[in-house]
Amino acid sequence: MKKTSQCTALIALLMSTAAFADEAVNIDDSHSTIAIQQLPVDDSGQVQGLIDLGWDSKYISEGRNNLEKGGIYWATAAVQKDNFNIYATVGRGDSQHYTEWNFGIEYGFELGENLSGSVGYQRLEFYGDERAHDNELFSSLEYTAVDWLVPSVSYTYSTEAAGYFVEVSLHSNWELAQGFTVSPYVTQGFDFQYATEEHDGANHFQFGVEAEYLLPNNLVMSGHISHTIAQEDIKLEARNDGVTGSLDETYAGLHLSWNF
């Protein structure tokens, strides 16, 4: 099983509560329960921490359902200092035997007034019917000139697959009330021997709605509902495996985060 980075938007929650009120944090993406959101440059030198607990009704990554039944629980602990972030994430299936650990480091930076990015590395360990592991190098860019149209692109390279996965996204952030933000989004995924070796190119299209509510004491409640539409990479894999029926997926998730 392969998956692209789960960490980036969770690490973004390390920014201060005041920053949350001014800028929405995207919480979903087509390969994870959380969307791409770059870290602001941190000149304070202070150490910040994050604890996040979440659940997804299905474990969807790269437009595919990774578990035969049920959803998955997530827990993340992260520490940030001077734009460097170290994190550990564990996922556990709620209806079948599956556990996943992610350990990583990420560096966030700014390329201009409205252009930010990040680069990082993570180690993945999988425990289920089969034991597996992977190493991933990832990067992302986001342009935030206007809240109502935020383009971003992410790149993930897998050493086990010797391939990479690219996602291009558009988010539209709307603060409907004090501390409550809704963000419709669309994402196009492209697979280049990351998920399959037989086809390079369009993998899936995804759209959905994210919501975030700021609670007292630096708590953030977020959720999403998302739908994926299979494209040629997934369809070819299904034909080769003899899979019939709909390859599209609909799922939802909730997260509760505390930054300190």
N, C-alpha and C positions, 0 to 999 in steps of 0.2 A: 504494500500500500504506500502511496506517495501522497504528500500534502505540501502545499506551499505555506509560507510563513504565517503563523497565527499571531505574531507578537505585535505588529506595528501599531495598530490602533490602541491596544491595551497600554502600550508604553506611552502613547499620547495622553492618556489620562493622568499622567504624572504632573502635568502642568497645574498651576494653581487654580483654586476655585474661581477666582476673579477672571482668569483667562477663559474658563469654561463658559462664563456668562456672556462673554463677548464673541466666542468663536465655537461653532458646533463641532463636535467630534464625530466623524463618521464611524459607525460601529459594525458595518457589514461589508463583506466583499464576496466575490464569487467563489473564492477558495476557502473561506473561513467564516466564522461568525462575526468577524469584525472587519471594518473597512480600513483602507489606507488613510492615515492621518499623520503628517510629519510632525516631529517635535520642534517646538520653537527653540531658538538658541538660548541656553541657560547661562547667564553671566553671574548668577548669585553665588555659585560655588557650593551651595547647600546640597545635602543629600536628601532626595525625595524617594518615597516608597509608594508602592501600589499593591493592593490585594484585590483580586477580581474572582468572582464566582459566577458561573454561567451554565446554561443548559440549552441545547439545540434539539429540536424534535427529530432531526436526521443529521448524520455526519456527512455533509456535502463538501467536497473539494474537487476542483477541476471539473465541475459540472456532474460529478458522479456520486452516488450514494455508497459510502465506504463500509457500511454495516448492513447485514442482511435483515436485521429487525431493530426497531427502537431507535432511540436517540443517544446523546452523549452529554455527560457532565464535564465541565471544565473548571480548573482552578489555576490561577496564575499569581506568582509573587515576583515583583520587579523592583529594582533599585536604579535610580538615575543620579549621576553627578557629572557636571560639566558636559552635557550632551551625550555622555556614554551611558548606556543602559544594559544592565545584566538581568536576565529573567529566567524563570523556570515555569513551565506549564505542564500540567498533567490532565489528560482526558481519560474518561472511563465510561464505557458503554452502559446504558441503563437497562438493557434487556438481553445482552449477550456478553460473553467473556472477551473483553478487549480493553487494553490499557496502552496509553501512549504518553511518552515523556518528550518534551522539547527543552533544550538548554541552549541559551544563546546570548550574544552580545550585539548591540546595535549602536551606531553613531549617527546622530542627527545633525544637520547643518543647513545653513541658508545660503543660497546662490544669488539672491537679490531680495528686494523689498517684499515681493509676493511669491517667490519661488523657493521652495524648501525641498530637502531630500534626506535620504538616509541610506546607509549601507550596513550590512551585518552578516553574521554567520550563526548557524544553529546546528546542533546535533539532535537527531531524532532517533528514539528507541521505541519499537513497536512490540507489544506482547499480546498475542491472541492465538488463533489456531496455528499461526506461523510466527516465528521470531524473526524480526528484521530490524534494520537500522539504516540511517542515511546521514549525509552531511549536505547542508544547503548554504549557498551564498546568495544573498538577496539584496536588492536595492529598490528605491522608489523615488519618484518625483511628484510634486504637487504644486499647482499654480492657484493662488488664493486671492486674486485681485478683486473678485466679487463673490459674495456668499451664495448667490443664486445659481452660479455655474462654476463648479470647481472641477477642473480636469486633473486626472492623475494617471500615472503609469507605474506598474510594478514589474520586476524581473526576478525570477528565481531559478538558480542553477542547481541541479542535483548531481552529486558525484556518483551515486549508484546507477542512475539512469544515463549519465553522461549527456543530459539534455536540459533544456530550459523551458520555462513557461512565462508568458507575457500576458498581462491584463491591462486594458485601457478602460478607465471609468470616468463617468460624469456624475457628480453629486450636486443637488440643489438644496441648500440649507435655508430653512425658514423658521424663525423664532416666533411661534404663535402666541406665546405668553412668557412672562418672566421665568426663565429657567427651563422652558419647555421648547424643544426644537424638533421639527420633523424634516426628514431629508429623503425625498425620492432619489433613486439612483438607477443607472444602467451600467453594465460592464460587459465588455467583449473579451473573451479569453482565446489565446492562441497557444497551441502545443507544438513544441519542436523536440520530439523524442524524450519528453519529460514523463508524460503519462503513457504514451504508446510510441512504438518505433515505426509503425506502418504508414503513418500520415503526418505531414507537417502542415500546419495552418490552422484554420478556424476550428475551435474546439467546442465552444458553447457561448450562448448569450444569456445574460441574467439581468433581471430587473427586480425592484422591490422598494419598500419603504422602511426607513429607520426612524426611530423616535428615541429621544433622550430627555430625562427629567433630572434636574439638579436638586438634591435633597440636602438637609442640614448636615453639618459635621463632615463636609467633604465627601459625601456619598453621592454616587451617580447611578440612577436606574436607567437602563437602556434596553431596547428590544428591536426586533426586525421581523418582517415577513418577506420572503424572497421566492422567486420562481426562476428556474433555469430551463433553457431550451437547448436541446442537444443539437450539435452541428456535426460536420463530416467526420471529425476525429472520433467522437463518441459513437456515431452511427457505424463507422467502419469496424471499430472494436466490437460492437454488439453483433454485427453480422458474422465476424470471425468466431465469436464465442457461441453463436447460435441463439442469441437472446432475441426474443420478440416482445412486442408490446411497446407501450410508451416509454421513452427514455428521458422525458422531462421530469423535473422534480420541483416540488413545493415544500418549503419548510419554514420554521420560525424559531426564534430564540430570545432568551432573556439573560441579562447580565446585571449584576450589582457590584460596583467598584468603590473602593475606599482608597483615597490617596492621602498621604501623610508626610 
